[in-house]
Amino acid sequence: ELPIRVAYRMMSQNRGRELEDQQQHTALLPQSLGDNMLKFNGFGEVLLWDMYDGAMSVLEFEPKPGAIDRFAEMATWMAENEYAAEMHVASDVAAREVLDVLEDIDSRHSITELRWSFVHLENGSPETLARMKELGMGYGIQDRLYFAGEQWVRNLGAERARRAPPIRSALDAGIVVAGGTDFPLSPYNPWVSIQWFIDGKTQSGVSIRGAEENPTRLEALRIYSFNSAWMSFDDDERGSLEVGKLADLAVLSADYLDVPTEEISDIESLLTMVGGSVVHSAGPFSGYAQERVSIMPQSMTGALKRSKQHVG
């Protein structure tokens, strides 16, 4: 009943039972089953706990014995059933290990149209980005370093931190970079995150990321809107204001393109609409009636076609 569009992912909390749990929980759940208010968007962000690399500042990655093989089994099952997947990868070392598995799977079951993605990769190398692009992968970036940037510098050094994360490099490589937060480890306010994309400054005002890796304002906005919709196969319905797309929009308290960078995080919505219905109003729009959003189911046909899973 929330007036929010949700594309959710699933993950098992049971170490050693991850694949069994996911197969059981999705026996009747193909990719994208649901409607444009609530739908299933595959698995993540931890697929296999023995492959979880945890910290944002590690240089080494040692998966548990047998974890690579079990991860390959799970990822193969997901590819065969055409599920989307988001993978927690905090370091370039871990990314290279995972990519070895994904490239092998892709040689047998193409994943290039499944929109698999890495999330939290703050120090992705140019080689890693190129391999991600070849597999059609997305790149989820959150403002974790808004709080932890100084710690990152202490652990890995200022020079490495200049590419943390390599937003410009990823965009130039043709990768779909999507924005988000890691709340409660970072602010959930999208404008705080967008400002951090643009200037790379931590909460204390220290510049960590080099200017050469910062996106433009329009790119940052696209990262947080259209590109995030791409992650859930929704870019044909939302993420941009176009004829034929869902009437999801916000009227802002300031002109995002003109306000000083340090004031972007202060932007608020004065009027928010979901599917053409007002769900929030304030300031000069406070008299506008707020209405319950009517759920507008989309056809299940596309969702079912995207899954090869059958129930016998």
C-alpha positions in Angstrom: 0.0 0.0 0.0 3.0 2.3 0.1 3.0 5.1 -2.6 6.5 4.0 -3.6 7.6 1.7 -6.5 9.6 -1.2 -5.2 11.7 -3.7 -7.2 13.0 -6.1 -4.5 15.8 -8.6 -4.4 16.0 -11.7 -2.3 19.0 -13.3 -0.4 19.4 -16.2 1.9 20.5 -15.6 5.5 21.5 -19.2 5.9 25.2 -19.9 5.3 25.6 -23.1 3.4 21.9 -23.2 2.3 21.9 -20.3 -0.1 21.1 -22.1 -3.3 18.6 -24.4 -1.7 16.8 -21.5 -0.1 16.6 -19.5 -3.3 15.4 -22.4 -5.3 12.7 -23.1 -2.7 11.6 -19.5 -2.4 11.4 -18.9 -6.1 9.7 -22.1 -7.2 6.7 -20.1 -8.4 8.6 -16.7 -8.8 10.0 -15.9 -12.2 12.1 -12.8 -12.8 10.0 -9.5 -12.7 6.8 -11.2 -11.5 4.6 -8.5 -10.1 3.4 -5.1 -11.3 4.8 -1.6 -11.6 4.3 -0.9 -7.9 5.9 -4.1 -6.5 7.9 -6.8 -8.3 10.6 -9.3 -7.9 14.0 -8.2 -9.3 16.2 -11.3 -8.8 18.9 -11.9 -6.1 21.3 -9.9 -4.1 23.3 -8.4 -2.7 25.0 -11.4 -1.0 24.6 -14.5 -3.1 26.9 -16.8 -1.2 28.1 -15.9 2.3 31.4 -17.7 1.9 32.2 -15.3 -1.0 31.3 -12.2 1.0 34.3 -9.8 1.1 32.7 -7.5 3.7 34.9 -4.4 4.2 35.3 -1.5 1.8 39.0 -1.3 2.2 40.5 -4.8 1.8 43.4 -5.6 -0.5 43.2 -9.4 -0.2 40.3 -11.7 -0.8 40.3 -15.3 0.3 37.0 -17.1 -0.2 36.2 -20.1 2.0 37.3 -23.5 0.6 35.0 -24.7 -2.1 33.2 -21.3 -2.2 34.2 -20.6 -5.8 32.6 -23.9 -7.1 29.4 -23.3 -5.1 29.2 -19.8 -6.3 29.6 -21.0 -9.9 26.8 -23.5 -9.3 24.5 -20.8 -8.0 25.3 -18.3 -10.7 24.8 -20.9 -13.4 21.3 -21.7 -12.0 20.5 -18.0 -12.1 21.7 -17.6 -15.7 19.8 -20.7 -16.8 16.6 -19.2 -15.3 17.4 -15.7 -16.5 17.3 -14.1 -13.1 18.9 -10.7 -12.4 21.6 -10.6 -9.8 23.4 -8.0 -7.7 26.7 -9.0 -6.2 28.4 -7.4 -3.2 32.0 -6.8 -4.3 34.0 -4.4 -2.2 37.4 -4.7 -3.7 39.0 -5.1 -7.1 40.7 -8.3 -5.9 37.2 -9.8 -5.2 35.8 -8.5 -8.5 38.5 -10.3 -10.5 37.7 -13.6 -8.8 34.0 -13.2 -9.4 34.5 -12.1 -13.0 36.5 -15.3 -13.7 33.4 -17.3 -12.8 31.0 -15.1 -14.7 33.0 -15.1 -17.9 33.0 -18.9 -17.8 29.3 -19.1 -17.2 28.7 -16.5 -20.0 30.5 -18.8 -22.5 27.8 -21.4 -21.9 24.7 -19.3 -20.8 24.8 -15.7 -21.9 24.3 -13.2 -19.1 24.7 -10.0 -21.2 21.0 -9.3 -21.2 20.3 -10.1 -17.5 21.6 -6.8 -16.1 23.8 -8.4 -13.5 25.7 -5.9 -11.4 28.4 -5.2 -8.9 27.7 -3.1 -5.9 30.1 -1.3 -3.5 33.2 -1.6 -5.8 35.1 1.5 -4.8 38.4 0.7 -6.4 37.5 -1.0 -9.7 40.5 -1.1 -12.0 40.2 -0.2 -15.8 40.7 -3.9 -16.6 37.8 -4.8 -14.3 35.5 -2.2 -15.8 36.3 -3.4 -19.3 35.4 -7.0 -18.3 32.2 -5.8 -16.7 31.2 -3.9 -19.9 31.9 -7.0 -22.0 29.3 -8.9 -19.8 26.7 -6.2 -20.0 27.0 -5.6 -16.3 25.8 -2.6 -14.3 27.7 -0.8 -11.5 25.8 0.2 -8.4 27.5 3.1 -6.5 26.5 4.3 -3.1 27.8 7.2 -1.0 29.4 5.0 1.6 32.6 7.1 1.4 30.7 10.2 2.3 31.1 9.0 5.9 34.1 6.6 5.5 36.3 8.5 3.0 39.0 9.4 5.5 39.2 5.8 6.7 39.6 4.7 3.1 42.5 7.0 2.7 44.1 5.8 5.8 43.8 2.2 4.7 44.6 2.4 1.0 46.3 5.8 0.5 45.3 9.1 -1.0 46.4 8.1 -4.6 44.0 5.1 -4.7 41.3 7.2 -3.1 41.4 9.6 -6.1 39.5 6.8 -8.0 37.1 5.9 -5.2 34.8 5.1 -6.9 35.8 5.5 -10.6 32.6 7.1 -11.7 34.0 8.9 -14.8 36.0 5.9 -15.9 33.0 3.6 -15.7 30.8 6.0 -17.6 33.5 6.4 -20.3 33.7 2.6 -20.5 30.0 2.5 -21.4 28.9 0.9 -18.2 25.4 1.7 -16.8 26.3 3.4 -13.4 23.3 3.5 -11.0 23.1 5.5 -7.9 21.7 4.7 -4.5 22.5 4.7 -0.8 23.7 2.1 1.7 21.4 3.3 4.4 21.8 3.1 7.4 25.5 3.1 6.7 25.1 6.3 4.6 22.4 8.9 4.2 19.2 7.9 2.5 18.6 11.4 1.2 19.2 11.2 -2.6 20.4 14.8 -2.8 23.2 14.1 -0.3 24.3 11.2 -2.5 24.0 13.2 -5.7 26.1 16.1 -4.2 28.8 13.5 -3.2 28.8 12.1 -6.8 29.6 15.6 -8.1 32.2 16.8 -5.6 33.6 13.7 -3.9 33.6 15.4 -0.5 33.1 13.6 2.7 30.7 14.7 5.5 33.5 16.8 7.0 34.1 18.6 3.7 37.4 16.8 2.7 37.9 16.2 -1.0 38.8 12.5 -1.5 38.0 11.6 -5.1 39.9 13.4 -7.8 37.9 15.8 -10.0 38.8 13.7 -13.0 36.5 11.0 -11.8 33.5 13.2 -11.0 30.4 13.2 -13.2 28.6 16.3 -14.5 25.4 17.4 -12.8 23.3 16.0 -15.6 25.2 12.7 -15.5 24.7 12.5 -11.7 21.0 13.0 -12.1 20.8 10.4 -14.8 22.8 8.0 -12.6 20.2 8.4 -9.9 17.1 8.2 -12.1 17.2 6.6 -15.5 20.2 4.3 -14.8 18.7 3.1 -11.5 15.5 2.2 -13.5 17.7 0.2 -15.9 18.8 -2.0 -13.0 15.2 -3.2 -12.5 14.3 -3.4 -16.2 12.1 -0.3 -15.8 13.9 2.2 -18.0 11.2 1.9 -20.7 8.6 3.0 -18.1 10.3 5.4 -15.7 13.5 7.2 -14.9 12.9 10.1 -17.3 10.1 12.4 -18.2 8.9 11.3 -21.6 5.6 10.8 -23.3 4.3 7.3 -22.7 6.2 6.8 -19.4 4.7 6.7 -15.9 3.9 10.2 -14.5 6.4 10.0 -11.6 7.9 13.4 -10.9 9.0 15.9 -8.3 8.8 19.7 -8.2 12.0 20.8 -6.4 12.7 23.6 -3.9 15.6 24.8 -6.0 17.0 24.6 -9.5 19.4 21.6 -9.3 21.4 22.8 -12.3 22.0 26.3 -10.9 22.4 26.1 -7.2 25.9 26.1 -5.7 27.2 22.5 -5.4 27.3 22.7 -1.6 23.6 23.5 -1.5 22.5 20.5 -3.6 22.1 18.4 -0.5 19.5 20.9 0.8 17.1 20.4 -2.1 13.7 19.0 -1.1 10.6 18.0 -3.0 7.7 20.4 -2.7 5.4 18.3 -4.8 5.8 14.5 -5.5 3.6 12.6 -7.9 3.5 8.8 -8.5 1.6 7.6 -11.5 0.0 11.1 -11.7 -1.3 11.0 -8.1 0.0 13.5 -5.5 1.7 11.7 -2.7 3.5 14.6 -1.1 3.0 18.4 -1.0 4.7 21.2 0.9 5.3 24.9 0.7 3.4 26.6 -2.1 1.8 23.3 -2.9 0.7 22.4 0.6 -2.9 22.9 -0.3 -2.8 20.2 -3.0 -4.8 17.1 -2.0 -2.7 14.0 -1.4 -4.3 10.9 -3.0 -3.7 7.2 -2.6 -1.8 5.9 -5.6 -3.9 3.5 -7.7 -2.0 0.3 -8.5 -1.8 -0.1 -12.3 -0.8 -3.7 -13.0 1.3 -4.2 -16.1 1.1 -7.3 -18.3 2.8 -10.4 -16.9 3.6 -11.5 -20.4 7.0 -9.8 -20.5 8.0 -11.1 -17.1 7.1 -14.7 -17.9 9.0 -14.5 -21.2 12.1 -13.4 -19.3 12.1 -16.6 -17.3 12.8 -20.2 -18.5 11.5 -21.5 -15.2 8.6 -23.9 -15.5 6.5 -25.5 -12.8 5.9 -29.2 -13.4 
